[in-house]
């Protein structure tokens, strides 16, 4: 099936007016293939092992702007790893992935724009930036229908958490012309909502007011790239949190979840999954075995991660202030 931006749905026929490409932008490693095939993530301890990668260069990744000896040491320790799978796991994943419907067509004009008007040359946490975008797009296409996978293909085009901007703000009108309003709304919001989740204040407030969420009308916040005020209705917000959920799956540690649960972004992944599950708003297909977040290490890294987000936003004049819009009779 192909996603048609013009009609806003999936179809087995590509519209004649839409020129598409079927070759993937990036490559999916075994971990990503497994997630796509199973519709979720798991702890692969016993099926894979990791070893320290002595050649890892943090400055070639999106984390090159991270400051401070301790934060840089900790993130490098998490990322500088080579992965080795056992033969049984390789065969099982390959067999399951071969049954996933693909390729997923992408609008050629968008791909050309990404390649000529943007810079996605940085490495990601695991593989290239384009590998990450390909995974997010493909997972959405399979497990979050009927919502547009192009949102996750372009989710970082207006900025990532470490103040790396693949596209200049002056090209926003060019980007908007290639997307429908719903897609552009979520792409504009994505870096902002991700920072609010990583800062840990928004999700804590929503969880504390779980019983009153039916009275929540929407949320106002600021776009990362230019601090422009944006807003989402509550329905848009629920959809958007599911986009964020899919994205966070790509940051889960491969093995030893109980040991690695202190990683800040994995904590956010687990907390968002728990929140969406408890509220009955997990709309994407996501299989995940919960892990309890505990210990001083988790608390320390949580605070450190939150401070880092605030520091990155302050550096570019981006406000992390947000406003929840409650129905008049439900103000808390």
Secondary structure, DSSP 4 states (H G I P E B T S, - for coil): -EEETTTTEEESS--TT--EE-S-SS---HHHHHHHHHTB----BTTEEEEE-TT--GGGBTTTT--SHHHHHHHHHHH-EEEEE-HHHHHHHHHHHTTS-----EEHHHHHHHHHT----SB-SSSBHHHHHHHHHHHHHHHSTTS-THHHHSTTTT--TTS--SS-GGGHHHHHHTS-HHHHHHHHHHHHHHHHHHHTHHHHHHHHTGGGGGGEEEEEEE-TTT--EEEEEHHHHHHHHHHHHHHHGGGS-SS-HHHHTT-HHHHHHHHHHHHHHHTT---S--B-------SHHHHHHHHHHHHHHHHHHHHTT-----EEEE-GGG--
